[in-house]
Amino acid sequence: MNHVEGGFLYDGRKVPIGVAYNTKASIQYTFVPKNRAGKPVKYEGGLEVVISGHDGHFDFIDPIEEIAAEGLRETANGKERVLQGAREVSENDPLVITIRINERRLSMPPSPQDKALEKEYKLADSVLKSIDFKGKPLDDLTAFLEWIRENVKYLRDELWMPDRSVDDIIKQKHACCGHFAVPLSYFLRRAGHYARRAGLYVFNIEVEGMPLFPSIGLGQIGVHGWNEIFDGTGWKHVDPRLYEAFPNSLGLRALDRGIEAYFLPLPTGIEVRYLDGPREFRNGFSGLVDFKIIKTPQTRQAALSSLSS
Protein backbone atom coordinates (compact mmCIF):
# COMPACT_ATOMS: atom_id res chain seq x y z
CA MET A 1 0.00 0.00 0.00
CA ASN A 2 1.20 3.50 -0.83
CA HIS A 3 0.06 6.63 0.97
CA VAL A 4 -1.47 9.37 -1.15
CA GLU A 5 -3.05 12.64 -0.13
CA GLY A 6 -6.24 11.97 1.80
CA GLY A 7 -5.81 8.18 1.83
CA PHE A 8 -3.70 5.41 0.34
CA LEU A 9 -3.58 3.21 -2.74
CA TYR A 10 -4.83 -0.34 -2.27
CA ASP A 11 -4.71 -2.63 -5.32
CA GLY A 12 -4.55 0.44 -7.56
CA ARG A 13 -7.52 2.26 -6.03
CA LYS A 14 -7.56 5.15 -3.64
CA VAL A 15 -9.05 4.39 -0.24
CA PRO A 16 -9.79 7.11 2.34
CA ILE A 17 -8.19 6.70 5.76
CA GLY A 18 -10.48 5.85 8.64
CA VAL A 19 -13.91 4.67 9.74
CA ALA A 20 -16.91 6.91 9.06
CA TYR A 21 -18.54 7.66 12.41
CA ASN A 22 -22.12 8.85 12.60
CA THR A 23 -22.40 11.30 15.48
CA LYS A 24 -25.96 11.88 16.63
CA ALA A 25 -25.95 13.76 19.91
CA SER A 26 -26.93 16.90 21.73
CA ILE A 27 -24.49 19.19 23.49
CA GLN A 28 -25.82 21.23 26.37
CA TYR A 29 -23.94 24.26 27.69
CA THR A 30 -25.00 26.10 30.84
CA PHE A 31 -23.81 29.66 31.45
CA VAL A 32 -24.04 31.88 34.54
CA PRO A 33 -22.44 35.34 34.29
CA LYS A 34 -19.62 35.97 36.76
CA ASN A 35 -17.57 38.98 37.75
CA ARG A 36 -13.78 39.17 37.76
CA ALA A 37 -13.70 37.60 41.20
CA GLY A 38 -15.57 34.59 39.81
CA LYS A 39 -18.76 35.34 41.74
CA PRO A 40 -22.13 34.72 40.02
CA VAL A 41 -23.98 37.92 39.20
CA LYS A 42 -27.34 38.82 37.72
CA TYR A 43 -27.41 40.15 34.15
CA GLU A 44 -30.29 41.62 32.20
CA GLY A 45 -29.95 42.85 28.62
CA GLY A 46 -28.83 41.86 25.13
CA LEU A 47 -27.12 38.52 24.50
CA GLU A 48 -25.23 37.08 21.54
CA VAL A 49 -24.10 33.46 21.30
CA VAL A 50 -21.58 32.57 18.58
CA ILE A 51 -20.84 28.92 17.64
CA SER A 52 -17.89 28.19 15.37
CA GLY A 53 -15.83 25.14 14.32
CA HIS A 54 -13.67 22.86 16.47
CA ASP A 55 -10.14 24.25 16.93
CA GLY A 56 -10.08 25.28 13.28
CA HIS A 57 -9.64 21.68 12.09
CA PHE A 58 -13.18 20.80 11.08
CA ASP A 59 -16.20 22.69 9.84
CA PHE A 60 -19.00 21.74 12.23
CA ILE A 61 -21.51 24.27 11.00
CA ASP A 62 -23.28 22.06 8.44
CA PRO A 63 -23.80 19.05 10.79
CA ILE A 64 -25.52 21.27 13.39
CA GLU A 65 -29.23 20.53 12.99
CA GLU A 66 -30.55 22.88 15.63
CA ILE A 67 -29.40 25.45 18.20
CA ALA A 68 -31.80 26.51 20.92
CA ALA A 69 -31.73 28.79 23.96
CA GLU A 70 -34.70 30.29 25.76
CA GLY A 71 -35.31 33.89 24.77
CA LEU A 72 -32.84 33.85 21.84
CA ARG A 73 -33.34 33.44 18.09
CA GLU A 74 -30.87 32.34 15.43
CA THR A 75 -29.69 34.87 12.84
CA ALA A 76 -27.76 34.23 9.61
CA ASN A 77 -24.09 35.17 9.85
CA GLY A 78 -21.98 33.42 7.19
CA LYS A 79 -20.15 30.34 8.48
CA GLU A 80 -20.79 31.07 12.14
CA ARG A 81 -24.08 30.20 13.81
CA VAL A 82 -25.37 33.07 15.96
CA LEU A 83 -28.18 33.39 18.51
CA GLN A 84 -29.36 36.84 19.57
CA GLY A 85 -31.92 38.24 21.96
CA ALA A 86 -32.43 39.86 25.34
CA ARG A 87 -33.24 38.27 28.69
CA GLU A 88 -32.23 37.95 32.31
CA VAL A 89 -29.48 35.47 33.20
CA SER A 90 -28.53 34.56 36.76
CA GLU A 91 -27.51 31.63 38.94
CA ASN A 92 -31.20 30.85 39.48
CA ASP A 93 -32.09 31.33 35.82
CA PRO A 94 -29.00 30.28 33.80
CA LEU A 95 -28.57 30.47 30.04
CA VAL A 96 -28.86 26.91 28.69
CA ILE A 97 -27.80 26.40 25.07
CA THR A 98 -28.56 23.10 23.33
CA ILE A 99 -26.85 22.13 20.06
CA ARG A 100 -28.11 19.08 18.17
CA ILE A 101 -25.54 17.36 15.93
CA ASN A 102 -26.05 14.88 13.11
CA GLU A 103 -22.77 14.21 11.36
CA ARG A 104 -21.09 11.43 9.44
CA ARG A 105 -17.34 11.96 9.23
CA LEU A 106 -14.10 10.07 8.85
CA SER A 107 -11.91 9.72 11.90
CA MET A 108 -9.14 12.21 12.51
CA PRO A 109 -5.78 12.08 10.66
CA PRO A 110 -3.07 9.75 12.04
CA SER A 111 -1.60 11.01 15.31
CA PRO A 112 2.09 11.41 16.26
CA GLN A 113 1.68 8.21 18.31
CA ASP A 114 0.83 6.38 15.09
CA LYS A 115 4.03 7.70 13.54
CA ALA A 116 6.00 6.19 16.43
CA LEU A 117 4.71 2.73 15.43
CA GLU A 118 6.57 2.98 12.13
CA LYS A 119 9.79 2.21 14.03
CA GLU A 120 10.92 -1.34 14.83
CA TYR A 121 10.61 -2.64 18.40
CA LYS A 122 12.68 -5.71 19.31
CA LEU A 123 10.48 -7.14 22.06
CA ALA A 124 7.28 -6.67 20.04
CA ASP A 125 8.90 -8.28 17.00
CA SER A 126 9.97 -11.30 19.06
CA VAL A 127 6.40 -11.67 20.32
CA LEU A 128 5.07 -11.38 16.79
CA LYS A 129 7.23 -14.34 15.72
CA SER A 130 5.58 -16.47 18.40
CA ILE A 131 2.03 -15.76 17.18
CA ASP A 132 0.52 -17.98 14.50
CA PHE A 133 -0.80 -15.45 12.00
CA LYS A 134 -1.87 -16.20 8.44
CA GLY A 135 -1.50 -12.96 6.49
CA LYS A 136 -5.25 -12.37 6.25
CA PRO A 137 -6.50 -9.23 8.07
CA LEU A 138 -9.41 -10.65 10.05
CA ASP A 139 -7.72 -13.99 10.86
CA ASP A 140 -4.63 -12.17 12.08
CA LEU A 141 -6.75 -9.72 14.02
CA THR A 142 -8.25 -12.59 16.01
CA ALA A 143 -4.82 -14.04 16.79
CA PHE A 144 -3.43 -10.67 17.89
CA LEU A 145 -6.49 -9.83 20.00
CA GLU A 146 -6.20 -13.18 21.75
CA TRP A 147 -2.50 -12.64 22.54
CA ILE A 148 -3.26 -9.20 23.99
CA ARG A 149 -6.15 -10.58 26.06
CA GLU A 150 -3.91 -13.26 27.57
CA ASN A 151 -0.86 -11.08 28.18
CA VAL A 152 -2.00 -7.49 28.86
CA LYS A 153 -4.43 -6.55 31.64
CA TYR A 154 -6.51 -3.42 32.01
CA LEU A 155 -5.27 -0.94 34.61
CA ARG A 156 -7.55 2.00 35.23
CA ASP A 157 -4.83 3.96 37.06
CA GLU A 158 -3.05 4.50 33.73
CA LEU A 159 -5.85 6.55 32.19
CA TRP A 160 -3.92 9.80 32.31
CA MET A 161 -0.40 8.43 31.85
CA PRO A 162 1.58 9.61 28.82
CA ASP A 163 1.91 7.37 25.80
CA ARG A 164 4.16 4.37 26.21
CA SER A 165 6.05 2.38 23.59
CA VAL A 166 4.77 -0.99 22.45
CA ASP A 167 7.77 -2.68 24.11
CA ASP A 168 7.00 -0.98 27.44
CA ILE A 169 3.39 -2.17 27.33
CA ILE A 170 4.40 -5.75 26.52
CA LYS A 171 7.07 -5.75 29.23
CA GLN A 172 4.85 -4.28 31.95
CA LYS A 173 1.79 -6.39 30.99
CA HIS A 174 -0.81 -3.74 31.81
CA ALA A 175 -2.50 -0.93 29.91
CA CYS A 176 -5.39 1.53 29.80
CA CYS A 177 -7.79 1.54 26.85
CA GLY A 178 -5.62 3.75 24.63
CA HIS A 179 -2.51 1.71 25.40
CA PHE A 180 -4.31 -1.52 24.43
CA ALA A 181 -4.53 -0.06 20.94
CA VAL A 182 -0.74 0.27 20.65
CA PRO A 183 0.35 -3.41 20.38
CA LEU A 184 -2.65 -4.30 18.21
CA SER A 185 -1.84 -1.54 15.73
CA TYR A 186 1.85 -2.49 15.74
CA PHE A 187 1.24 -6.23 15.22
CA LEU A 188 -1.20 -5.61 12.36
CA ARG A 189 1.17 -3.22 10.62
CA ARG A 190 4.14 -5.56 10.93
CA ALA A 191 1.99 -8.38 9.55
CA GLY A 192 1.41 -6.27 6.42
CA HIS A 193 -2.04 -4.86 7.16
CA TYR A 194 -3.16 -1.28 7.39
CA ALA A 195 -4.19 -0.33 10.93
CA ARG A 196 -4.23 2.80 13.02
CA ARG A 197 -5.11 4.06 16.45
CA ALA A 198 -8.26 6.08 16.90
CA GLY A 199 -10.41 7.45 19.64
CA LEU A 200 -12.08 10.23 21.45
CA TYR A 201 -15.55 9.73 22.98
CA VAL A 202 -17.71 6.72 23.89
CA PHE A 203 -21.12 6.39 25.50
CA ASN A 204 -21.09 3.80 28.29
CA ILE A 205 -23.84 1.17 28.29
CA GLU A 206 -24.29 -2.12 30.12
CA VAL A 207 -24.02 -5.34 28.13
CA GLU A 208 -24.61 -8.76 29.70
CA GLY A 209 -24.52 -7.25 33.18
CA MET A 210 -21.22 -5.41 32.70
CA PRO A 211 -20.37 -1.83 31.74
CA LEU A 212 -18.50 -1.63 28.44
CA PHE A 213 -16.10 0.99 29.78
CA PRO A 214 -15.45 0.63 33.54
CA SER A 215 -13.75 4.01 33.92
CA ILE A 216 -16.90 5.81 32.74
CA GLY A 217 -20.19 5.95 34.64
CA LEU A 218 -23.17 4.14 33.13
CA GLY A 219 -25.14 6.39 30.82
CA GLN A 220 -22.27 8.86 30.71
CA ILE A 221 -19.81 9.90 28.02
CA GLY A 222 -16.04 9.78 28.40
CA VAL A 223 -12.73 9.58 26.58
CA HIS A 224 -11.64 6.22 25.11
CA GLY A 225 -9.15 4.76 22.64
CA TRP A 226 -9.53 1.99 20.06
CA ASN A 227 -8.23 0.83 16.64
CA GLU A 228 -9.26 0.85 13.01
CA ILE A 229 -8.27 -1.82 10.49
CA PHE A 230 -8.65 -1.98 6.72
CA ASP A 231 -9.68 -5.52 5.72
CA GLY A 232 -9.23 -5.11 1.94
CA THR A 233 -12.80 -3.97 1.29
CA GLY A 234 -13.38 -1.30 3.91
CA TRP A 235 -12.53 0.06 7.34
CA LYS A 236 -13.70 -1.51 10.58
CA HIS A 237 -13.38 -0.17 14.09
CA VAL A 238 -11.88 -2.63 16.59
CA ASP A 239 -11.84 -2.29 20.38
CA PRO A 240 -9.16 -4.49 21.99
CA ARG A 241 -10.23 -3.40 25.47
CA LEU A 242 -13.74 -4.69 24.73
CA TYR A 243 -12.30 -8.02 23.57
CA GLU A 244 -10.19 -8.26 26.73
CA ALA A 245 -13.18 -7.55 28.98
CA PHE A 246 -15.67 -9.92 27.28
CA PRO A 247 -13.49 -12.66 25.74
CA ASN A 248 -15.92 -15.56 25.81
CA SER A 249 -19.29 -13.92 25.31
CA LEU A 250 -18.50 -10.99 23.04
CA GLY A 251 -15.66 -12.44 21.00
CA LEU A 252 -15.38 -10.53 17.77
CA ARG A 253 -18.22 -8.24 18.72
CA ALA A 254 -15.19 -6.08 19.31
CA LEU A 255 -15.04 -5.86 15.52
CA ASP A 256 -17.26 -3.20 13.99
CA ARG A 257 -20.06 -3.77 16.50
CA GLY A 258 -21.71 -1.12 18.61
CA ILE A 259 -20.16 1.67 16.57
CA GLU A 260 -23.07 3.90 17.61
CA ALA A 261 -21.42 4.14 21.05
CA TYR A 262 -18.27 5.65 19.51
CA PHE A 263 -18.00 9.18 18.20
CA LEU A 264 -15.60 12.00 17.37
CA PRO A 265 -14.98 15.60 18.49
CA LEU A 266 -17.94 17.91 18.87
CA PRO A 267 -18.13 21.68 18.53
CA THR A 268 -16.31 23.54 21.29
CA GLY A 269 -16.13 26.97 19.68
CA ILE A 270 -18.85 28.75 21.65
CA GLU A 271 -18.83 32.27 23.03
CA VAL A 272 -21.47 34.16 25.00
CA ARG A 273 -21.40 37.95 24.70
CA TYR A 274 -23.25 40.08 27.27
CA LEU A 275 -23.88 43.09 25.03
CA ASP A 276 -25.19 45.47 27.68
CA GLY A 277 -22.98 44.35 30.54
CA PRO A 278 -19.90 45.95 32.07
CA ARG A 279 -16.57 45.78 30.28
CA GLU A 280 -15.47 42.65 32.14
CA PHE A 281 -18.41 40.74 30.66
CA ARG A 282 -17.57 41.83 27.11
CA ASN A 283 -13.99 40.62 27.55
CA GLY A 284 -14.92 36.97 27.65
CA PHE A 285 -16.12 36.31 31.19
CA SER A 286 -18.95 34.21 29.85
CA GLY A 287 -19.40 31.94 32.87
CA LEU A 288 -19.59 28.37 31.52
CA VAL A 289 -20.62 26.27 34.54
CA ASP A 290 -21.74 23.00 32.98
CA PHE A 291 -21.23 20.98 29.80
CA LYS A 292 -23.02 17.76 28.84
CA ILE A 293 -23.04 15.49 25.80
CA ILE A 294 -26.27 13.53 25.41
CA LYS A 295 -26.60 10.67 22.93
CA THR A 296 -30.06 10.19 21.44
CA PRO A 297 -32.15 7.28 22.82
CA GLN A 298 -32.27 5.74 19.34
CA THR A 299 -28.46 5.76 19.12
CA ARG A 300 -28.05 4.22 22.56
CA GLN A 301 -30.53 1.45 21.71
CA ALA A 302 -28.81 0.74 18.39
CA ALA A 303 -25.45 0.29 20.13
CA LEU A 304 -26.96 -1.97 22.77
CA SER A 305 -28.79 -4.10 20.20
CA SER A 306 -25.65 -4.49 18.08
CA LEU A 307 -23.51 -5.63 21.00
CA SER A 308 -26.15 -7.87 22.62
CA SER A 309 -27.08 -9.87 19.52
C-alpha positions as CSV (number, residue, x, y, z in Angstrom):
1,M,0.0,0.0,0.0
2,N,1.2,3.5,-0.8
3,H,0.1,6.6,1.0
4,V,-1.5,9.4,-1.1
5,E,-3.1,12.6,-0.1
6,G,-6.2,12.0,1.8
7,G,-5.8,8.2,1.8
8,F,-3.7,5.4,0.3
9,L,-3.6,3.2,-2.7
10,Y,-4.8,-0.3,-2.3
11,D,-4.7,-2.6,-5.3
12,G,-4.5,0.4,-7.6
13,R,-7.5,2.3,-6.0
14,K,-7.6,5.2,-3.6
15,V,-9.0,4.4,-0.2
16,P,-9.8,7.1,2.3
17,I,-8.2,6.7,5.8
18,G,-10.5,5.9,8.6
19,V,-13.9,4.7,9.7
20,A,-16.9,6.9,9.1
21,Y,-18.5,7.7,12.4
22,N,-22.1,8.9,12.6
23,T,-22.4,11.3,15.5
24,K,-26.0,11.9,16.6
25,A,-26.0,13.8,19.9
26,S,-26.9,16.9,21.7
27,I,-24.5,19.2,23.5
28,Q,-25.8,21.2,26.4
29,Y,-23.9,24.3,27.7
30,T,-25.0,26.1,30.8
31,F,-23.8,29.7,31.4
32,V,-24.0,31.9,34.5
33,P,-22.4,35.3,34.3
34,K,-19.6,36.0,36.8
35,N,-17.6,39.0,37.7
36,R,-13.8,39.2,37.8
37,A,-13.7,37.6,41.2
38,G,-15.6,34.6,39.8
39,K,-18.8,35.3,41.7
40,P,-22.1,34.7,40.0
41,V,-24.0,37.9,39.2
42,K,-27.3,38.8,37.7
43,Y,-27.4,40.1,34.2
44,E,-30.3,41.6,32.2
45,G,-30.0,42.8,28.6
46,G,-28.8,41.9,25.1
47,L,-27.1,38.5,24.5
48,E,-25.2,37.1,21.5
49,V,-24.1,33.5,21.3
50,V,-21.6,32.6,18.6
51,I,-20.8,28.9,17.6
52,S,-17.9,28.2,15.4
53,G,-15.8,25.1,14.3
54,H,-13.7,22.9,16.5
55,D,-10.1,24.3,16.9
56,G,-10.1,25.3,13.3
57,H,-9.6,21.7,12.1
58,F,-13.2,20.8,11.1
59,D,-16.2,22.7,9.8
60,F,-19.0,21.7,12.2
61,I,-21.5,24.3,11.0
62,D,-23.3,22.1,8.4
63,P,-23.8,19.1,10.8
64,I,-25.5,21.3,13.4
65,E,-29.2,20.5,13.0
66,E,-30.6,22.9,15.6
67,I,-29.4,25.4,18.2
68,A,-31.8,26.5,20.9
69,A,-31.7,28.8,24.0
70,E,-34.7,30.3,25.8
71,G,-35.3,33.9,24.8
72,L,-32.8,33.8,21.8
73,R,-33.3,33.4,18.1
74,E,-30.9,32.3,15.4
75,T,-29.7,34.9,12.8
76,A,-27.8,34.2,9.6
77,N,-24.1,35.2,9.9
78,G,-22.0,33.4,7.2
79,K,-20.1,30.3,8.5
80,E,-20.8,31.1,12.1
81,R,-24.1,30.2,13.8
82,V,-25.4,33.1,16.0
83,L,-28.2,33.4,18.5
84,Q,-29.4,36.8,19.6
85,G,-31.9,38.2,22.0
86,A,-32.4,39.9,25.3
87,R,-33.2,38.3,28.7
88,E,-32.2,38.0,32.3
89,V,-29.5,35.5,33.2
90,S,-28.5,34.6,36.8
91,E,-27.5,31.6,38.9
92,N,-31.2,30.8,39.5
93,D,-32.1,31.3,35.8
94,P,-29.0,30.3,33.8
95,L,-28.6,30.5,30.0
96,V,-28.9,26.9,28.7
97,I,-27.8,26.4,25.1
98,T,-28.6,23.1,23.3
99,I,-26.9,22.1,20.1
100,R,-28.1,19.1,18.2
101,I,-25.5,17.4,15.9
102,N,-26.0,14.9,13.1
103,E,-22.8,14.2,11.4
104,R,-21.1,11.4,9.4
105,R,-17.3,12.0,9.2
106,L,-14.1,10.1,8.8
107,S,-11.9,9.7,11.9
108,M,-9.1,12.2,12.5
109,P,-5.8,12.1,10.7
110,P,-3.1,9.8,12.0
111,S,-1.6,11.0,15.3
112,P,2.1,11.4,16.3
113,Q,1.7,8.2,18.3
114,D,0.8,6.4,15.1
115,K,4.0,7.7,13.5
116,A,6.0,6.2,16.4
117,L,4.7,2.7,15.4
118,E,6.6,3.0,12.1
119,K,9.8,2.2,14.0
120,E,10.9,-1.3,14.8
121,Y,10.6,-2.6,18.4
122,K,12.7,-5.7,19.3
123,L,10.5,-7.1,22.1
124,A,7.3,-6.7,20.0
125,D,8.9,-8.3,17.0
126,S,10.0,-11.3,19.1
127,V,6.4,-11.7,20.3
128,L,5.1,-11.4,16.8
129,K,7.2,-14.3,15.7
130,S,5.6,-16.5,18.4
131,I,2.0,-15.8,17.2
132,D,0.5,-18.0,14.5
133,F,-0.8,-15.4,12.0
134,K,-1.9,-16.2,8.4
135,G,-1.5,-13.0,6.5
136,K,-5.3,-12.4,6.3
137,P,-6.5,-9.2,8.1
138,L,-9.4,-10.7,10.0
139,D,-7.7,-14.0,10.9
140,D,-4.6,-12.2,12.1
141,L,-6.8,-9.7,14.0
142,T,-8.3,-12.6,16.0
143,A,-4.8,-14.0,16.8
144,F,-3.4,-10.7,17.9
145,L,-6.5,-9.8,20.0
146,E,-6.2,-13.2,21.7
147,W,-2.5,-12.6,22.5
148,I,-3.3,-9.2,24.0
149,R,-6.2,-10.6,26.1
150,E,-3.9,-13.3,27.6
151,N,-0.9,-11.1,28.2
152,V,-2.0,-7.5,28.9
153,K,-4.4,-6.6,31.6
154,Y,-6.5,-3.4,32.0
155,L,-5.3,-0.9,34.6
156,R,-7.6,2.0,35.2
157,D,-4.8,4.0,37.1
158,E,-3.1,4.5,33.7
159,L,-5.8,6.6,32.2
160,W,-3.9,9.8,32.3
161,M,-0.4,8.4,31.9
162,P,1.6,9.6,28.8
163,D,1.9,7.4,25.8
164,R,4.2,4.4,26.2
165,S,6.1,2.4,23.6
166,V,4.8,-1.0,22.4
167,D,7.8,-2.7,24.1
168,D,7.0,-1.0,27.4
169,I,3.4,-2.2,27.3
170,I,4.4,-5.8,26.5
171,K,7.1,-5.8,29.2
172,Q,4.8,-4.3,31.9
173,K,1.8,-6.4,31.0
174,H,-0.8,-3.7,31.8
175,A,-2.5,-0.9,29.9
176,C,-5.4,1.5,29.8
177,C,-7.8,1.5,26.8
178,G,-5.6,3.7,24.6
179,H,-2.5,1.7,25.4
180,F,-4.3,-1.5,24.4
181,A,-4.5,-0.1,20.9
182,V,-0.7,0.3,20.6
183,P,0.3,-3.4,20.4
184,L,-2.7,-4.3,18.2
185,S,-1.8,-1.5,15.7
186,Y,1.9,-2.5,15.7
187,F,1.2,-6.2,15.2
188,L,-1.2,-5.6,12.4
189,R,1.2,-3.2,10.6
190,R,4.1,-5.6,10.9
191,A,2.0,-8.4,9.5
192,G,1.4,-6.3,6.4
193,H,-2.0,-4.9,7.2
194,Y,-3.2,-1.3,7.4
195,A,-4.2,-0.3,10.9
196,R,-4.2,2.8,13.0
197,R,-5.1,4.1,16.4
198,A,-8.3,6.1,16.9
199,G,-10.4,7.5,19.6
200,L,-12.1,10.2,21.5
201,Y,-15.5,9.7,23.0
202,V,-17.7,6.7,23.9
203,F,-21.1,6.4,25.5
204,N,-21.1,3.8,28.3
205,I,-23.8,1.2,28.3
206,E,-24.3,-2.1,30.1
207,V,-24.0,-5.3,28.1
208,E,-24.6,-8.8,29.7
209,G,-24.5,-7.2,33.2
210,M,-21.2,-5.4,32.7
211,P,-20.4,-1.8,31.7
212,L,-18.5,-1.6,28.4
213,F,-16.1,1.0,29.8
214,P,-15.5,0.6,33.5
215,S,-13.7,4.0,33.9
216,I,-16.9,5.8,32.7
217,G,-20.2,6.0,34.6
218,L,-23.2,4.1,33.1
219,G,-25.1,6.4,30.8
220,Q,-22.3,8.9,30.7
221,I,-19.8,9.9,28.0
222,G,-16.0,9.8,28.4
223,V,-12.7,9.6,26.6
224,H,-11.6,6.2,25.1
225,G,-9.1,4.8,22.6
226,W,-9.5,2.0,20.1
227,N,-8.2,0.8,16.6
228,E,-9.3,0.9,13.0
229,I,-8.3,-1.8,10.5
230,F,-8.7,-2.0,6.7
231,D,-9.7,-5.5,5.7
232,G,-9.2,-5.1,1.9
233,T,-12.8,-4.0,1.3
234,G,-13.4,-1.3,3.9
235,W,-12.5,0.1,7.3
236,K,-13.7,-1.5,10.6
237,H,-13.4,-0.2,14.1
238,V,-11.9,-2.6,16.6
239,D,-11.8,-2.3,20.4
240,P,-9.2,-4.5,22.0
241,R,-10.2,-3.4,25.5
242,L,-13.7,-4.7,24.7
243,Y,-12.3,-8.0,23.6
244,E,-10.2,-8.3,26.7
245,A,-13.2,-7.5,29.0
246,F,-15.7,-9.9,27.3
247,P,-13.5,-12.7,25.7
248,N,-15.9,-15.6,25.8
249,S,-19.3,-13.9,25.3
250,L,-18.5,-11.0,23.0
251,G,-15.7,-12.4,21.0
252,L,-15.4,-10.5,17.8
253,R,-18.2,-8.2,18.7
254,A,-15.2,-6.1,19.3
255,L,-15.0,-5.9,15.5
256,D,-17.3,-3.2,14.0
257,R,-20.1,-3.8,16.5
258,G,-21.7,-1.1,18.6
259,I,-20.2,1.7,16.6
260,E,-23.1,3.9,17.6
261,A,-21.4,4.1,21.0
262,Y,-18.3,5.6,19.5
263,F,-18.0,9.2,18.2
264,L,-15.6,12.0,17.4
265,P,-15.0,15.6,18.5
266,L,-17.9,17.9,18.9
267,P,-18.1,21.7,18.5
268,T,-16.3,23.5,21.3
269,G,-16.1,27.0,19.7
270,I,-18.9,28.8,21.6
271,E,-18.8,32.3,23.0
272,V,-21.5,34.2,25.0
273,R,-21.4,37.9,24.7
274,Y,-23.2,40.1,27.3
275,L,-23.9,43.1,25.0
276,D,-25.2,45.5,27.7
277,G,-23.0,44.4,30.5
278,P,-19.9,46.0,32.1
279,R,-16.6,45.8,30.3
280,E,-15.5,42.7,32.1
281,F,-18.4,40.7,30.7
282,R,-17.6,41.8,27.1
283,N,-14.0,40.6,27.5
284,G,-14.9,37.0,27.6
285,F,-16.1,36.3,31.2
286,S,-19.0,34.2,29.8
287,G,-19.4,31.9,32.9
288,L,-19.6,28.4,31.5
289,V,-20.6,26.3,34.5
290,D,-21.7,23.0,33.0
291,F,-21.2,21.0,29.8
292,K,-23.0,17.8,28.8
293,I,-23.0,15.5,25.8
294,I,-26.3,13.5,25.4
295,K,-26.6,10.7,22.9
296,T,-30.1,10.2,21.4
297,P,-32.2,7.3,22.8
298,Q,-32.3,5.7,19.3
299,T,-28.5,5.8,19.1
300,R,-28.1,4.2,22.6
301,Q,-30.5,1.5,21.7
302,A,-28.8,0.7,18.4
303,A,-25.5,0.3,20.1
304,L,-27.0,-2.0,22.8
305,S,-28.8,-4.1,20.2
306,S,-25.6,-4.5,18.1
307,L,-23.5,-5.6,21.0
308,S,-26.1,-7.9,22.6
309,S,-27.1,-9.9,19.5
